[in-house]
């Protein structure tokens, strides 16, 4: 993800006023809008911002946009803005504050924020630029918020940077349908750096024991790396959400044994459940908070962490031997046992969670931006 790119202060632009609310994205890799997330591979952060901004009838400014598309605008001053939400990175704060000196500011964070993470360090450094002002921070899960509160407490910033949790939204219409379930099909749809190489190692053993199994891969179009060729694996590459949803609906489960880079929310969790497809993942990040079913959330054993740390630098072509050794030591047994049971009729029931419905999430944003 690219960092903040400072832009020269633009001249006042005449626009038709839609709203007093502005979302400012200074980190996106490319411009996006309501139409593009329907037809292009899109990250969860961008999809969430579009859903919320559209629901609130708010403006969106992106640092790399050059042409206006409705409420989606290039960097400019828009008259009448009273609420500004900085997306992901507050290093844009001084420039945006100069354009909107009287607005209230909020920071919407999507990443792990600790003294050890890049974005955590950036937030700590940027906090000095707030002066005597305060800015509330919107977290996407209680798990993420707890980590952030600990860091802010150590920095003495809790009073100036109050936090709250508002979950990322999924479309209200997303629900189970009558798509037949293929008991031999697993899916992994996420950025590849979220444990895909480990998942492929585990799938190798799953397929050895259950040769009928297939794994379908897709990604949101970033952090792409060569994963090599694997028997039973189909890699669709970057896909728009409607295409991903079609694959998820027919799968036995979303196979996401990720503890490598924990999800701070995980649209992959919320959307999979909303379509009636259970998940098999690890108790890392916000997984347990979002999924809420221990049958679908596995503990992470110390040998699994040690294995992945040792393997992290290896290219895909060199992981076969070590993964077979790990399988012989029982490292992947838990996945094999769970998948076998689910194929044999013990598949857990997955349902939409009202906490993540756009109508609920948009109401929480409205309350925040109205000063509640």
N, C-alpha and C positions, 0 to 999 in steps of 0.2 A: 504494500500500500504506500502510495507516495505521501510525502510529508506536506506540511503547510507551505503554500506558495503565496507569498505576499503579492498583492496586486496594487498598482497605483490607484489612488482614490479617484473614482470616476465622477463625472459631472452628474448633477441631479437629472434623473430620467423621469419623464411623464409616463405614468401607467394608470390603467383603470384599477381602482382599488377593489380588491377582493376581500382583504382581511387585514387585521392589525398584527397578525402572527407571521413570523419569518423563521424558517429553518435554514441554517447556513452550513453548507458542507464544504470544508476546505481540504478534504483528504481523498475524495473519490477518485478512482482511476480513470473514469470516463463519465460524461454526463448521462443521466438516466431520468426517466419520467414515467408517468402512468402507462403509456403505450409500450415503452421499451421493456419494462419488467414482464410484460405479457408475451413478448416475442423473443427475448434474449436471455441468456444465462445471467443471473443476477444474484449478488450476495445477499445474505439475510439482513444485514444492516440497511442496505439500500432499499430492499423490498419493504422493510418495516417503516422506514422514513416515508416512502411514497404512500403507504396505507394510512399512516397517521396524518400526514399533511393533507391528503385528499379528503379525509374524513373531517378535518377541521377547516377546510377551504383556505388553507394557509399558503403563503408563498414559499418557494424553495429556491435558494441561490446556491449554485455550485461554482467552485473556483475555476473550472475548466470549461464551462459552458460559454458559447459565443453567440447563440441565437435563442431567443425566447420561444418557449412552447407553453402557452397558457400561463399557469402560475409558476412554471419553472423558468428561472431568469438567469442571465449572466450577472456577474458582480456589478452592483449599482445601488444607489440609495433609492429606496421606495418610500414615498410619503405615507404617514399614518401608522408606521410600525411602532407598537408599544411593547411587544414581547419577542425576544430573539432567542432561538434555541441553537446553540452551537453543537454540531454533530461530531462526536468522537474526540475532537482535539481542540483545546482551548487556546492554542498558540495564535489563532486568528483574532483573539479577543481585542487587542489594542486597535487593530485596523477596523474591525466591525463596530467597536464602541465609538470610534471617531465618526462613523456614519450615523450612528443611532445613540447619541449621548444621553437621551432621556429614557431609553427603553430598559425594561427589566431583562436580565440575561439568565439563561439556564444552560447547563451543559449536559448533553445526553451521551452517556458512555456505554460502550459495548464490549470492552476488553477487560482483561484482568489488570487491575491497577494496584500494584504493590511497589515498594522501593526497588525491587529486582526487575521490574518490567519496563520496557522502553516508554510506554505511554504513561505509566505511573511516575517515572522520573520527569517526563515532560510536564505533567500536571503540577508536580511539586515546584518545578522551576517557573512555570507560568503564573502560579498563584501570587508571586510577588508583584506581578503587573496589575493585579486587581486593585491595588491601593487600599483604601478603607472600605471599598464596596464589598458586598457579598454576592454570591452566585450559587443557586441551588443546583445539585447534581442529580440527574435521573439515572438510576441503575436499572438493569433489565432483569435482575433476580436478587433475592435476599442473600444468596451465596456471594455474588459479586459485591453487593453493598457491604457485607461484613468485612471483606478484605479491604475495601476502600476506607471504611470507617476506622479500621485499625491504623492504616497509613496516615489518614488525616489527624487522628489523635496523637500519633507520635510527632507529627509536624506542628501541632498546635493550631490546626486549621478547622477543627470541627464546627466552631461557631460561625466562621465566615463562609464555609462550604457545606451547608446542610444537605443531607442525602435523603432520597426516597426511592422506592421501587415501583416501577410501572413496567409490566411485562411487555415483551414484543407481541404484536398482534398477528392473528391469522384471520382470513376472510370468514365472515359469519356463515357463508354458504358451504364451507368445506365440511363434508360429513361422509359417513360410510355410504356406499351404494351397493348395487348387486353384482359388481365385478367378481367373477369366479377367482378363488384363491389357488395359486399354483404351489403345492406343498414342497416343490423342489426348487423354488426360486427365492433367493435372498437379494436384497438391494443395499447398496452403500452410495448415498448421494450427499457428499459434503466436500469441502476443500480437502485436497489430498494430504495436507500437513496435519490433519486431525486423525492420525493413526491409521491411515490407509495401508501402509506397508505392513504394519503389524496385523491388520485385518486380513491381508492376503496370505500372510504366513499361517494364520489360524484357519483360513478357508482351505488351504492346501491339505491340512489334516482332516477337516470336515469332509472334503470330497474323497479322500482316501477311504474313509469309513462309510461314506454314503455317496457312491459314484454318480447318483442321479442329480445331485445338487448343482445349481448354477448360481453365479453371483453377477449381478448387473451393476455397473459403476456409472456414475455421472458426477459432474462437479459444477460449481457456479462460475467457472471461467477464470480463476486465478490460483496461484500456488501450484501450477501444473508441473509435474515431473514425470520422467519415464518410469513406469511401474513394471516393465517387462511383460512377457507373455506367460499366462497361467491357464492351465486346463480348466475349462468350465467358467471362465471369466469373460464377460463382454463389457468392454469399456465404451460407453456412448459419448464420452467427452462432455464439454459444456452443453447444458440443456436449459431451456426455459422451464419455469415452474410447472406449467400444464403438462409438459412431457414427463417430468419427474413424477408428478402426482399419478399419472397413468401407470407408470411402472410400480410405484409403491402400493397402489391399490390391489394389485394382483399378487403381491409377494407374501410368502409365509411370514416374513418379518423384515424389518430394517436391521441389518446386521452392522452394528456400529460399536465394536469393542474398543472404544477410544478412551484412553487415560493419558495419552501423550500430550494433547493440548486441550484441556477441559473447556467445555462450552460454558460461557457465562449465561446463556439462556438456552439456545438450541432450537431453532425453528424446525430442524429435522425431527426433534422429539414431538413438538406440539402439532406439527402438520401430519406426521405419521399417525399419531393417536387419533387425530380428528378424522382421518380417513378409515379408521378401524384396523390399522395395521400395527401390531405390537412391535416393540424394539428389543434388541438384546445389546446392552451397553454396560458400561461400568459406572460405579458410584464415584464420579469425578465431576467437579464443577457443579453445575445446577441440575445435573441429570435426575437425581432423586427428587428434588424439589418440583421439577416440571412433570416428570412421569408419574411419581407417586405410587408405583407398584413394584415391590421388591422382587417379584418374579422376573421382571424385565431389567433389573439393575443389579449387576454383580459386584461383589467386593473385588478390589485389585490386590493381588498377592505380591509380596516382595520379589519373588523370582520373576514375575512378569515385568515389573519395573526394571529390574536389573538386566533382563534379556533385552528389552527395548533400548536401554541406555547403551548397551554394548553394540547393538546392531545399527544404531541410528546413522552412522556414517557409511554403512555398507551400501553399495548400489544393489539394485534389485537382483541382478544376475548372481550375486554372491550370497544371497540369504537362504537359498534352498537347503544347503547342508546343515547350517545351524538350526534352521526351523525344524528339520526332521529330527535332529537331536533333542530339541526342546519338546517336540511331540512325544518322543519315546520316554521322556521324563514326566509326561502327564500334564504339561503346561496348558494344553488346549482341550483337556478332557471336559472341562466345565461347559464349553461351548457345544461340544459334541453331544453331551448328555442332554442339554437344554433343547437343542435343535431336534434331536431324535424324539424327545417327548412331545414337542410341539407338532412334529409331523405325524405322530401317532394319535393325535386327538386332544392333547393337553394345551393347545395354543391358547394363551390368555386373551381375554376380551379387552379391546382398546376402544375408547370412546372420546369424543370431543370434550375438552375442558373449558367451561364457561369463563374461567379466569383469562383466557387468551383470546377470546372473541374480540374482533375489532370494535364492536359496539361498546363493550365494557372498557377496553383500553382507551378508546377515544374519549369516553366520559371522564376518565381519570386525568387525561391530558387537559381536557377543557377546564376541569376543576383547578388544576395547577396553574394554568395560564390565566384563569380568572382571579387568582390570588387566594384560593381556598387552601 
